[in-house]
Amino acid sequence: MIDMLEGHGKLSIRKLLDSCKPSNPQDMTDQQLNRWLAEYMGYTISEYKDKWGWLMCPNGDNVHESLFPLDELWGFVPDYCTDPAASLEVQAKAIEVSADKYVSNLDVIVNPDTIGDWTNDEIAKLLIATPRKRAEAAYITLSSHPLREDI
């Protein structure tokens, strides 16, 4: 989707990546997963002259004041896969969308053999899940919902 705004094109990350979206986030690289989660969190690219652009924060501010090559912009999105604070932000968004689905998705990822009621050890695994596991569960939860402006 390209919206022309004052001579700049606004690109949707989701549209660009839709054709190569793996069905399982465990098959995605950290960079791919970070890109997708950034889209769900509201990051966009404002393109300038087909080669340059700005990464736009969810609040509409530029991440940087300078133009960067389009293929370098992804280095500026939060690292949801390794940064604990960033993974908690995307976890909070997924819980906002559907707490039940997020917890169920995280459980499948960290406790793949659990059937029935959780033990304290299985609950503890949910609580200490790595940023990557939280990011995977958030991706599954968010990607099962239509992309909206408010998520």
Long-range contacts (C-beta under 8 A, 24 or more apart in sequence): 2-47, 5-46, 7-48, 8-46, 8-47, 8-48, 8-53, 9-46, 9-47, 9-48, 10-44, 10-45, 10-46, 10-47, 10-56, 11-44, 11-45, 11-46, 11-47, 11-53, 12-39, 12-44, 13-38, 13-39, 13-43, 13-44, 13-45, 14-39, 14-40, 14-147, 25-135, 25-136, 25-139, 25-140, 26-109, 26-136, 28-139, 30-79, 30-81, 30-82, 30-132, 31-74, 33-80, 33-81, 33-132, 33-135, 33-136, 33-139, 34-74, 34-77, 34-78, 34-79, 34-80, 34-81, 34-135, 35-74, 35-77, 36-139, 36-143, 37-78, 37-80, 37-90, 37-135, 37-138, 37-139, 37-142, 38-74, 38-77, 38-78, 38-80, 39-147, 40-90, 40-93, 40-138, 40-139, 40-142, 40-143, 40-147, 40-151, 41-78, 41-89, 41-90, 41-93, 43-77, 45-70, 45-73, 80-131, 80-134, 80-135, 80-138, 81-131, 81-132, 81-135, 82-131, 82-132, 83-131, 84-131, 86-131, 87-131, 87-132, 87-134, 87-135, 87-138, 88-134, 90-134, 90-135, 90-138, 90-142, 91-134, 91-137, 91-138, 93-138, 93-142, 93-151, 94-137, 94-138, 94-141, 94-142, 96-151, 97-141, 97-142, 97-145, 97-151, 98-141, 98-145, 101-140, 101-141, 101-144, 102-137, 102-138, 102-141, 105-136, 105-137, 105-140, 105-141, 106-133, 106-134, 106-137, 109-133, 109-136, 109-137
